[in-house]
Amino acid sequence: MGIIVGKETKAIVQGITGAQGSFHTKLMLEYGTKIVAGVTPGKGGTTVHGIPVYDTVEEALERHEANASIIFVPAPFAADAALEALENGLKTVVIITEHIPIKDAMNVMAYARRVGATVVGPNTPGIITPGECKLGIMPAHIFKPGIVGMISRSGTLTYEIAAGLSKRQLGQSTCVGLGGDPIIGLNFVDVLKLFEKDAQTEAVAIIGEIGGNLEELAAEYIAKEKYPKHVVAFVAGRTAPPGKRMGHAGAIIMGKAGTAESKIEAFRKAGVEVAEKPSDVAFLLEKMIKR
């Protein structure tokens, strides 16, 4: 089952002819993701790994049925690509590109909200429902179908924690990389709501990092709604100095807001166990589930 993507997902790849787009299209196809077409302006009529390429999303959709798009377009043009996908009725858009100008990202999110579409990212490793569909750049071999939903702001930590869950035979229902840019589509609360309704998901792992207040809002939601599923959190960046950006554009501490301490405290107040290190996440979840 999983959330957002699955066996029924049919995707187009925007920026398919670029080095990243072409490389990851091959890996997604090998995983079994249904990719029906690619789009690169000026490259219509060519093919990439047997996938036909079109100049526009509209042209691709005239010839193929699709309900999702994944975007590997350089930052200055990525927002236009996302808007093109949304304007043509695609309901799931995954934006791999990082450092999209903030104003551009705001326009995309506002439009997506208006048309009721789901945007994952930007600056995301993507989304995977193990054994069914991968729309992203994550190393697929570490993910195994299972019962833990993952929501993360960090790509590499997602892989490390997913590997730990797979090793303990817990597996994952769906893993969603929210993205590390300051303006993103889906947030922790959005995904928590989806996992709550998903029968396969028995527990949720939240992987947060410094910067912003998304984790605090998630903790507030969990407490207020008395969230019915087990939740374990890990927050990266405990030793980060204030005012210095760490890795992601969105990972910057301003004053007291956005520190690891404030996020950890919020989770603990909400009754969420916080792992000291990434490898503890699987251990804590296993203990909870077996109770």
KAUR-V187830 format. One record per pair of residues at least 6 apart in sequence whose C-alpha atoms are under 8 Angstrom apart, sorted by the first residue. I is the first residue (numbers start at 1). J is the second residue. D is the distance in Angstrom with one decimal. If there is no record, write none. Layout:
# KAUR-V187830
((I & J & D) (I & J & D))
This chain:
# KAUR-V187830
((1 & 129 & 7.9) (1 & 173 & 7.5) (1 & 198 & 7.9) (1 & 200 & 6.8) (2 & 129 & 5.7) (2 & 173 & 5.2) (2 & 174 & 5.2) (2 & 198 & 6.9) (2 & 200 & 6.9) (2 & 201 & 7.8) (3 & 129 & 7.4) (3 & 173 & 7.9) (3 & 174 & 6.3) (3 & 194 & 6.8) (3 & 195 & 7.2) (3 & 198 & 7.1) (4 & 92 & 7.5) (5 & 127 & 7.6) (5 & 128 & 7.2) (5 & 129 & 6.5) (5 & 133 & 6.4) (5 & 134 & 7.8) (5 & 135 & 8.0) (6 & 129 & 6.1) (6 & 132 & 5.2) (6 & 133 & 5.1) (7 & 33 & 7.7) (7 & 132 & 5.2) (7 & 133 & 6.2) (9 & 33 & 7.7) (9 & 34 & 6.6) (9 & 66 & 7.5) (9 & 67 & 6.4) (9 & 68 & 6.7) (9 & 133 & 7.3) (10 & 33 & 7.7) (10 & 34 & 5.1) (10 & 35 & 5.8) (10 & 36 & 6.4) (10 & 65 & 7.2) (10 & 66 & 4.7) (10 & 67 & 5.6) (10 & 68 & 6.1) (11 & 33 & 8.0) (11 & 34 & 6.2) (11 & 35 & 4.8) (11 & 36 & 6.0) (11 & 37 & 7.3) (11 & 66 & 5.5) (11 & 67 & 6.2) (11 & 68 & 4.6) (11 & 69 & 5.1) (11 & 70 & 7.1) (12 & 35 & 5.7) (12 & 36 & 5.8) (12 & 37 & 4.9) (12 & 38 & 5.3) (12 & 39 & 7.3) (12 & 66 & 6.8) (12 & 68 & 6.4) (12 & 69 & 4.8) (12 & 70 & 6.5) (13 & 21 & 7.2) (13 & 25 & 7.4) (13 & 35 & 7.4) (13 & 37 & 6.5) (13 & 38 & 4.6) (13 & 39 & 6.2) (13 & 69 & 5.8) (13 & 70 & 5.1) (13 & 71 & 6.1) (13 & 72 & 7.5) (14 & 21 & 7.6) (14 & 38 & 5.8) (14 & 39 & 4.7) (14 & 40 & 6.3) (14 & 69 & 7.0) (14 & 70 & 6.2) (14 & 71 & 4.8) (14 & 72 & 6.0) (14 & 73 & 6.6) (14 & 81 & 7.1) (15 & 21 & 5.6) (15 & 38 & 7.2) (15 & 39 & 6.0) (15 & 40 & 5.3) (15 & 71 & 6.3) (15 & 72 & 4.9) (15 & 73 & 5.0) (16 & 22 & 5.2) (16 & 25 & 7.1) (16 & 38 & 5.4) (16 & 39 & 6.3) (16 & 40 & 6.5) (16 & 48 & 7.2) (16 & 53 & 7.7) (16 & 72 & 7.1) (17 & 38 & 8.0) (17 & 40 & 6.6) (17 & 43 & 7.8) (17 & 48 & 6.8) (18 & 72 & 7.7) (20 & 72 & 6.7) (21 & 71 & 7.9) (21 & 72 & 5.4) (22 & 48 & 6.7) (22 & 49 & 7.8) (24 & 136 & 7.5) (24 & 137 & 6.2) (25 & 35 & 7.9) (25 & 49 & 7.8) (26 & 49 & 6.6) (28 & 35 & 8.0) (28 & 133 & 8.0) (28 & 134 & 6.1) (28 & 135 & 6.9) (28 & 136 & 7.5) (29 & 35 & 6.8) (31 & 131 & 7.9) (31 & 133 & 7.2) (31 & 134 & 7.0) (31 & 140 & 7.4) (32 & 132 & 7.0) (32 & 133 & 6.6) (32 & 134 & 8.0) (33 & 132 & 7.1) (33 & 133 & 4.8) (33 & 134 & 5.9) (33 & 135 & 7.4) (34 & 133 & 7.7) (35 & 51 & 7.5) (36 & 51 & 6.6) (36 & 52 & 7.7) (36 & 64 & 6.6) (36 & 65 & 7.6) (36 & 66 & 7.1) (37 & 51 & 5.5) (37 & 52 & 5.3) (37 & 53 & 6.0) (37 & 54 & 7.5) (37 & 60 & 6.3) (37 & 64 & 7.2) (38 & 48 & 7.9) (38 & 51 & 6.6) (38 & 52 & 6.1) (38 & 53 & 4.5) (38 & 54 & 6.2) (38 & 60 & 7.4) (39 & 53 & 5.3) (39 & 54 & 4.8) (39 & 55 & 5.6) (39 & 56 & 5.8) (39 & 57 & 6.3) (39 & 60 & 7.2) (40 & 53 & 6.8) (40 & 54 & 6.3) (40 & 55 & 5.3) (40 & 56 & 7.0) (41 & 54 & 7.2) (41 & 55 & 4.1) (41 & 56 & 6.3) (42 & 55 & 5.6) (43 & 53 & 6.6) (43 & 54 & 6.6) (43 & 55 & 6.1) (44 & 53 & 5.1) (44 & 54 & 3.9) (44 & 55 & 4.6) (45 & 52 & 6.9) (45 & 53 & 5.8) (45 & 54 & 6.2) (46 & 52 & 6.2) (46 & 53 & 5.4) (46 & 54 & 7.7) (47 & 53 & 5.4) (53 & 60 & 7.7) (54 & 60 & 5.7) (57 & 84 & 6.8) (57 & 85 & 6.4) (57 & 88 & 7.1) (58 & 88 & 6.4) (66 & 90 & 7.3) (67 & 89 & 7.8) (67 & 90 & 5.0) (67 & 91 & 6.0) (67 & 92 & 6.6) (68 & 90 & 5.4) (68 & 91 & 6.1) (68 & 92 & 4.6) (68 & 93 & 5.7) (68 & 94 & 7.9) (69 & 85 & 6.8) (69 & 90 & 7.0) (69 & 92 & 6.4) (69 & 93 & 4.9) (69 & 94 & 6.2) (70 & 93 & 5.9) (70 & 94 & 4.6) (70 & 95 & 6.0) (70 & 96 & 7.3) (70 & 135 & 6.6) (70 & 136 & 7.4) (71 & 78 & 7.2) (71 & 81 & 7.3) (71 & 82 & 7.3) (71 & 93 & 7.6) (71 & 94 & 6.2) (71 & 95 & 4.9) (71 & 96 & 5.9) (71 & 97 & 7.0) (72 & 78 & 7.7) (72 & 95 & 7.0) (72 & 96 & 5.8) (72 & 97 & 5.8) (73 & 81 & 7.3) (73 & 97 & 6.4) (74 & 97 & 6.4) (75 & 97 & 6.1) (75 & 98 & 6.5) (75 & 99 & 6.2) (75 & 100 & 4.8) (75 & 101 & 7.4) (76 & 100 & 6.7) (76 & 101 & 7.4) (78 & 95 & 7.9) (78 & 97 & 6.9) (78 & 100 & 7.0) (79 & 100 & 7.3) (79 & 104 & 5.8) (79 & 105 & 6.4) (79 & 108 & 6.3) (82 & 93 & 7.0) (82 & 95 & 7.6) (82 & 108 & 6.8) (83 & 108 & 6.1) (83 & 111 & 7.6) (85 & 93 & 7.3) (86 & 93 & 7.6) (86 & 111 & 7.8) (86 & 112 & 6.7) (86 & 115 & 7.8) (86 & 117 & 7.3) (90 & 117 & 7.4) (91 & 116 & 7.4) (91 & 117 & 4.5) (91 & 118 & 6.0) (92 & 117 & 6.0) (92 & 118 & 4.9) (92 & 119 & 6.0) (92 & 120 & 7.7) (93 & 117 & 7.8) (93 & 118 & 6.3) (93 & 119 & 4.9) (93 & 120 & 6.2) (94 & 119 & 5.9) (94 & 120 & 4.7) (94 & 121 & 6.1) (94 & 122 & 7.3) (94 & 124 & 7.8) (94 & 126 & 6.3) (94 & 127 & 7.9) (94 & 135 & 7.2) (94 & 136 & 7.7) (95 & 119 & 7.4) (95 & 120 & 6.2) (95 & 121 & 5.1) (95 & 122 & 4.6) (95 & 123 & 6.6) (95 & 124 & 6.7) (95 & 126 & 7.6) (96 & 121 & 6.6) (96 & 122 & 5.6) (96 & 123 & 5.1) (96 & 124 & 5.1) (96 & 125 & 6.3) (96 & 126 & 6.7) (96 & 136 & 7.2) (97 & 122 & 5.8) (97 & 123 & 5.2) (97 & 124 & 7.5) (98 & 122 & 5.9) (98 & 123 & 4.0) (98 & 124 & 7.7) (98 & 180 & 7.9) (98 & 181 & 6.7) (99 & 122 & 8.0) (99 & 123 & 7.1) (99 & 181 & 6.4) (99 & 249 & 7.1) (100 & 122 & 7.4) (100 & 181 & 7.8) (102 & 182 & 7.4) (102 & 183 & 6.5) (105 & 122 & 8.0) (105 & 183 & 6.2) (105 & 184 & 7.4) (106 & 183 & 6.7) (109 & 119 & 7.3) (109 & 184 & 7.4) (109 & 185 & 5.9) (112 & 118 & 6.7) (112 & 119 & 7.0) (118 & 185 & 7.1) (118 & 186 & 7.0) (119 & 184 & 7.8) (119 & 185 & 4.8) (119 & 186 & 6.1) (120 & 126 & 6.9) (120 & 127 & 7.8) (120 & 176 & 7.8) (120 & 177 & 7.3) (120 & 178 & 6.0) (120 & 179 & 7.3) (120 & 184 & 7.3) (120 & 185 & 5.5) (120 & 186 & 5.7) (121 & 177 & 7.2) (121 & 178 & 5.4) (121 & 179 & 4.5) (121 & 180 & 7.6) (121 & 181 & 7.7) (121 & 184 & 5.3) (121 & 185 & 5.8) (121 & 186 & 7.3) (122 & 178 & 7.8) (122 & 179 & 5.5) (122 & 180 & 7.3) (122 & 181 & 6.3) (122 & 183 & 7.8) (122 & 184 & 5.9) (122 & 185 & 7.5) (123 & 179 & 4.7) (123 & 180 & 5.5) (123 & 181 & 5.8) (124 & 136 & 7.9) (124 & 153 & 7.8) (124 & 155 & 7.1) (124 & 177 & 5.3) (124 & 178 & 6.0) (124 & 179 & 3.9) (124 & 180 & 6.6) (125 & 136 & 5.4) (125 & 137 & 5.3) (125 & 138 & 5.8) (125 & 155 & 5.6) (125 & 177 & 5.7) (125 & 179 & 7.2) (126 & 134 & 7.7) (126 & 135 & 5.7) (126 & 136 & 4.0) (126 & 137 & 6.4) (126 & 138 & 7.2) (126 & 176 & 6.5) (126 & 177 & 5.4) (126 & 178 & 7.8) (127 & 134 & 6.1) (127 & 135 & 5.5) (127 & 136 & 5.9) (127 & 174 & 7.2) (127 & 175 & 5.6) (127 & 176 & 4.6) (127 & 177 & 6.0) (128 & 134 & 4.3) (128 & 135 & 6.2) (128 & 136 & 7.3) (128 & 174 & 5.6) (128 & 175 & 5.4) (128 & 176 & 6.8) (129 & 145 & 7.4) (129 & 172 & 7.6) (129 & 173 & 6.0) (129 & 174 & 4.3) (129 & 175 & 6.6) (130 & 140 & 7.9) (130 & 143 & 5.9) (130 & 144 & 5.5) (130 & 145 & 4.9) (130 & 172 & 6.8) (130 & 173 & 6.8) (130 & 174 & 6.7) (131 & 144 & 7.1) (131 & 145 & 6.1) (134 & 140 & 7.7) (138 & 155 & 7.7) (138 & 159 & 7.4) (139 & 159 & 7.6) (142 & 159 & 7.1) (142 & 162 & 6.7) (142 & 163 & 5.2) (142 & 166 & 7.0) (143 & 162 & 6.2) (143 & 163 & 6.7) (143 & 166 & 6.5) (143 & 171 & 6.8) (143 & 172 & 6.8) (144 & 166 & 5.8) (144 & 171 & 4.8) (144 & 172 & 6.0) (145 & 171 & 5.1) (145 & 172 & 5.2) (145 & 173 & 5.9) (146 & 169 & 7.7) (146 & 170 & 5.5) (146 & 171 & 3.7) (146 & 172 & 4.2) (146 & 173 & 5.1) (146 & 200 & 7.6) (146 & 201 & 7.8) (147 & 170 & 6.1) (147 & 171 & 5.9) (147 & 172 & 5.3) (147 & 173 & 5.2) (147 & 200 & 5.7) (147 & 201 & 4.7) (147 & 202 & 5.3) (147 & 203 & 6.6) (148 & 165 & 8.0) (148 & 170 & 6.7) (148 & 171 & 6.2) (148 & 172 & 4.5) (148 & 173 & 5.5) (148 & 174 & 7.5) (148 & 201 & 5.5) (148 & 202 & 6.1) (148 & 203 & 4.9) (148 & 204 & 5.4) (148 & 205 & 6.9) (149 & 172 & 5.6) (149 & 173 & 5.2) (149 & 174 & 5.2) (149 & 175 & 6.0) (149 & 195 & 6.8) (149 & 201 & 5.8) (149 & 202 & 7.7) (149 & 203 & 6.3) (149 & 204 & 4.7) (149 & 205 & 6.2) (150 & 158 & 7.8) (150 & 172 & 7.1) (150 & 173 & 7.9) (150 & 174 & 6.4) (150 & 175 & 4.5) (150 & 176 & 6.1) (150 & 204 & 5.7) (150 & 205 & 4.8) (150 & 206 & 6.1) (150 & 207 & 7.7) (151 & 175 & 6.0) (151 & 176 & 5.0) (151 & 177 & 6.1) (151 & 178 & 6.9) (151 & 188 & 6.6) (151 & 191 & 7.1) (151 & 204 & 7.6) (151 & 205 & 6.4) (151 & 206 & 5.1) (151 & 207 & 6.2) (152 & 158 & 6.3) (152 & 175 & 7.8) (152 & 176 & 6.3) (152 & 177 & 4.9) (152 & 178 & 5.8) (152 & 179 & 7.7) (152 & 206 & 5.9) (152 & 207 & 4.5) (152 & 208 & 6.1) (153 & 177 & 5.9) (153 & 178 & 5.2) (153 & 179 & 5.3) (153 & 180 & 5.7) (153 & 207 & 6.2) (153 & 208 & 5.6) (153 & 209 & 6.6) (154 & 177 & 6.9) (154 & 179 & 7.1) (154 & 180 & 6.9) (154 & 207 & 7.0) (154 & 208 & 7.3) (154 & 209 & 7.5) (155 & 177 & 6.6) (157 & 207 & 7.5) (157 & 278 & 7.2) (158 & 175 & 8.0) (158 & 177 & 7.7) (158 & 207 & 7.3) (160 & 278 & 7.2) (160 & 279 & 7.7) (161 & 278 & 6.0) (161 & 279 & 6.4) (161 & 281 & 6.8) (161 & 282 & 7.0) (162 & 171 & 7.4) (162 & 172 & 7.3) (164 & 279 & 6.4) (164 & 281 & 7.9) (164 & 282 & 5.8) (165 & 171 & 5.4) (165 & 172 & 7.4) (165 & 282 & 5.1) (166 & 172 & 7.6) (168 & 282 & 7.1) (168 & 286 & 7.7) (170 & 282 & 8.0) (170 & 286 & 7.4) (172 & 201 & 8.0) (173 & 200 & 6.3) (173 & 201 & 5.8) (178 & 184 & 7.0) (178 & 185 & 7.5) (178 & 186 & 6.2) (178 & 187 & 6.3) (178 & 188 & 7.7) (180 & 248 & 5.1) (180 & 249 & 6.3) (180 & 250 & 5.5) (180 & 251 & 7.2) (181 & 248 & 6.3) (181 & 249 & 5.0) (181 & 250 & 4.8) (182 & 212 & 7.8) (182 & 249 & 6.1) (182 & 250 & 4.1) (182 & 251 & 7.9) (183 & 250 & 7.8) (187 & 214 & 6.9) (188 & 206 & 7.8) (188 & 214 & 6.6) (188 & 215 & 7.1) (188 & 218 & 5.8) (189 & 217 & 7.3) (189 & 218 & 5.3) (189 & 221 & 6.9) (192 & 204 & 7.9) (195 & 201 & 6.2) (195 & 204 & 7.8) (196 & 227 & 7.9) (196 & 228 & 7.4) (196 & 229 & 7.1) (202 & 229 & 6.1) (202 & 230 & 7.0) (202 & 289 & 7.9) (203 & 229 & 5.3) (203 & 230 & 4.6) (203 & 231 & 5.8) (203 & 285 & 7.3) (203 & 289 & 7.7) (204 & 229 & 7.1) (204 & 230 & 6.2) (204 & 231 & 4.8) (204 & 232 & 6.5) (205 & 231 & 5.8) (205 & 232 & 5.1) (205 & 233 & 5.8) (205 & 234 & 7.9) (205 & 281 & 7.3) (206 & 231 & 7.3) (206 & 232 & 6.3) (206 & 233 & 4.6) (206 & 234 & 6.4) (207 & 233 & 5.8) (207 & 234 & 5.0) (207 & 235 & 6.0) (207 & 236 & 7.7) (208 & 215 & 6.4) (208 & 233 & 7.3) (208 & 234 & 6.1) (208 & 235 & 4.6) (208 & 236 & 6.2) (209 & 235 & 5.0) (209 & 236 & 4.4) (209 & 237 & 6.0) (209 & 251 & 6.7) (209 & 260 & 6.9) (210 & 235 & 7.3) (210 & 236 & 6.6) (210 & 237 & 5.7) (210 & 238 & 7.7) (210 & 240 & 8.0) (210 & 251 & 5.2) (210 & 252 & 6.3) (210 & 253 & 6.5) (210 & 258 & 5.3) (210 & 259 & 5.3) (210 & 260 & 5.4) (210 & 263 & 7.9) (211 & 250 & 5.8) (211 & 251 & 4.3) (211 & 252 & 4.5) (211 & 253 & 5.1) (211 & 254 & 7.5) (211 & 257 & 7.4) (211 & 258 & 4.1) (211 & 259 & 6.5) (212 & 250 & 6.9) (212 & 251 & 7.3) (212 & 252 & 7.5) (212 & 253 & 7.6) (212 & 257 & 7.0) (212 & 258 & 4.9) (213 & 257 & 7.2) (213 & 258 & 5.8) (213 & 263 & 7.8) (215 & 263 & 5.9) (215 & 266 & 7.9) (215 & 267 & 7.8) (216 & 262 & 7.7) (216 & 263 & 5.6) (216 & 266 & 5.6) (216 & 267 & 7.2) (219 & 266 & 5.8) (219 & 267 & 5.0) (219 & 269 & 7.9) (219 & 270 & 5.6) (219 & 272 & 7.8) (220 & 266 & 7.5) (220 & 270 & 6.8) (221 & 227 & 7.8) (222 & 270 & 6.5) (223 & 270 & 4.8) (223 & 271 & 7.3) (230 & 285 & 7.5) (230 & 288 & 7.0) (230 & 289 & 7.6) (231 & 272 & 6.0) (231 & 273 & 7.1) (231 & 285 & 7.7) (232 & 272 & 5.9) (232 & 273 & 5.1) (232 & 274 & 5.9) (232 & 275 & 7.1) (232 & 281 & 6.5) (232 & 284 & 7.2) (232 & 285 & 6.7) (233 & 267 & 7.5) (233 & 272 & 6.9) (233 & 273 & 6.3) (233 & 274 & 4.8) (233 & 275 & 6.1) (233 & 281 & 7.3) (234 & 274 & 5.6) (234 & 275 & 5.2) (234 & 276 & 7.1) (234 & 277 & 7.1) (234 & 278 & 6.6) (234 & 281 & 7.2) (235 & 260 & 6.3) (235 & 263 & 7.3) (235 & 264 & 6.9) (235 & 274 & 7.8) (235 & 275 & 8.0) (236 & 260 & 7.0) (237 & 246 & 7.8) (237 & 260 & 6.2) (238 & 259 & 7.5) (238 & 260 & 5.1) (238 & 261 & 7.1) (240 & 246 & 7.2) (241 & 253 & 7.7) (242 & 252 & 7.2) (242 & 253 & 5.0) (242 & 254 & 6.5) (242 & 255 & 7.0) (243 & 252 & 6.1) (243 & 253 & 5.4) (243 & 254 & 5.9) (243 & 255 & 7.8) (244 & 252 & 5.9) (244 & 253 & 7.1) (245 & 251 & 5.7) (245 & 252 & 4.5) (245 & 253 & 7.5) (246 & 252 & 6.4) (252 & 258 & 7.2) (253 & 259 & 5.8) (256 & 262 & 7.7) (264 & 274 & 6.8) (267 & 273 & 7.2) (267 & 274 & 7.1) (268 & 274 & 6.9) (273 & 284 & 7.9) (275 & 281 & 5.7) (275 & 284 & 7.6))
